[in-house]
Amino acid sequence: MQLIIVESPTKARTLTRFLGKDYRVEASMGHIRDLPKAALGVDIDHDFAPSYVIPKVKQKRVTELKEMAKKAKSIILATDPDREGEAIAWHVSELLKCEGKRIVFHEITESAIKEALANPREIDMQLVDAQQARRVLDRLVGYKLSPLLWQKLSKRWLSAGRVQSVTVRLIVEREREIAKFQSQEYWTIEGYFLCKTTPDTGNQHIKHDQIISAQLVSKDGVKYEQTLSYDLFDGKYTTTSSAISNQQSAIDIIKDLRPPFTVSAVDKKEIRRYPAPPFTTSTLQQEAGRRFYFSAKKTMQLAQKLYEEGLITYHRTDSFNLAEKFLIEARNYIHKEFGKRYLSYKPRRFKTKSKVAQEAHEAIRPTDLTINPPAGGQQLTSNNTELNRDHIRLYELIWKRAVASQAAEAVFDSTTITITSSNEYQFAVQGSVIKFDGFLKITGRPVSPARFDARQAGGENGEVELPQVAVGETLTLASAVPSQHSTNPPPRYSEASLVKTLEERGIGRPSTYAPIISTIQDRQYVVRQEKRLVPTELGNAVTDFLVRYFPNILDFPFTAKMEDQLDAIAAGEAQWVPVIREFYGPFANMLESTYQEAEKVKIEETSLEEPCPTCGSLLVIRMGRYGKFIACSAFPKCTYKRQILEKIDKKCPRCNSDIVVKKTKRGKHFYGCSSWPKCDFAAWKKEDIK
């Protein structure tokens, strides 16, 4: 018997389908060795040597694997093809005291498994060192900074992290930009012009009036700016050229318009739009967040299941690379289903902009193109009943993006009509019509990329077809309508836009974004409001404290530089111990001085102007480990507290009282009757309240 060890039971089941009786596939159940929870676990005085332990929950599994290993002819380590997977393989080999063969595959298919078995290699210690360096670095920051926060902010459940705290800072600073933003008024003018068009009928002499809606864009060649420049420092919009700043100015302009209004230009051009590259980890998180409002964590959980079921390639990747085999299959599929004209001229290959992308990895793509979106739901669920609607939606997104990358570009006919008054006021309108849908045949047609006024977007898929007019033609101005607008502050981060910003700044790595975004919400530093991330008073206080006393730790370029050094370790260009030592010296000095110099931080509490039912003192709103709650201001003398209950638009099916949102002791939300304990009705999901 040959023993193959993977991380998860699902992956083990999928591999078993492809292998004969000579192989036994078992799961390690994730990491089977780690740093201890109750101690630092890093020997600072001896080259930061980590002290690994077997967690209690994994001890039984380790014993079982050791017994299996004794009976095995050989041991094959088939953990995931990244730093984390390499580290798990190394820990398994250390515990089983074996020199197991290491195999790597990026998709769980029969051909990929057999090829990997035919080409085993040794464990890549450079990748192991890079993972170990990240683990040690994050442990030093987390276990040294967190107790400091407990002491200075009087909350023993707080935590700090090298990437986590920088992520919170981004959200805090965006909220402050919004707070100091000063909105500015500006106006636009829409002109509605009548033109004579000849219909395509036998009665060529009959002409009908048609309306062209065009926006005022300039006077005497000077543009009216509508998108004004935003100054992050001042929180204000500034204009670099003329803008219509108030209603009276707009009215004066309308009064000044002089006929005749002549078509001064008709610019027609062909616009080609090319398909996007296949998904990487971060772009999948962004698109799933934008399209389905999935959190980064949920997207990764769904993708993990699809990968382990053998439906997609490995989902932790920063490469746009596609296997030659897939390129051929995708192109054959497009040719067969849609015809030759829908196929790109030659195989389309994408180069990643990331300087650390591992091109040996692939982008995220389906492993079998015959399991396709039109029948995807039925095909997927017939093979595996554990897959739900969200798995199917994510699979469809991945399938369409990967296949469309090999399709022909879409072609649009774009027309811009410019109308000029006798006293040099210029109006313009742009329309766009799809001439050839190309890759949009696969992905579906979004709104046309041409810029036009939203009020004109009445055509199919946002297309705007303009009337046929000629240069020199005179039009009649039917009306000119002024509209008021206000400049908007920068938007709050969604999870998708936060992932994009983190990647652009080089903070963290795509595989870490989901747990980081989840952690900062669990710690109550950030809350979600209307699908946007908003910092809490606690998040503001912790960020201000860390920025003041640990400016390097929360410095964006410094954090990005640390990521580059970890990548250098993985590439064999640096040793992990000197990298950690260079960081830890200054950090330890800052830590010592902060303990001595920093005063305790008091987080402002909101008074409810309501007396405590126990002692009569005022009640206040406090932030706890699982969110806000109401407590007595006389704490610790008085320990009265209660949850903040949010009513929803449903009544209790038992007693007709209000239903409110509650939390368990572990912070999990559920719905319960407001008359508790008289009525004990409760439900986990809103739809279960019947």
FENVEN-V716147 format. One line per field, one symbol per residue. ss: DSSP state (2 for helix, 1 for strand, 0 for the rest). Layout:
ss = ???
This chain:
ss = 011111002222222222000011111000000110000001100000110110022222222222222220011110000022222222222222000011000000022222222200100022222222222222222222222222222000000000022222222222222220010011111111111111000000001111111111111001100000111000011100000000222222222200001111111111111000001022222222222200022222222222220001000000000002222222222222220222100000000000000000000101000000222222222220000022222222222222220010011111111111000011111111111100022220000000000222000222000000000001111111111111000000002222222222200002222222222222000111100111102222222222222000000222222222222222000002222222222222222222222000000001111110000001111111001111110000000011100111111000000111111000001111100000000110022200
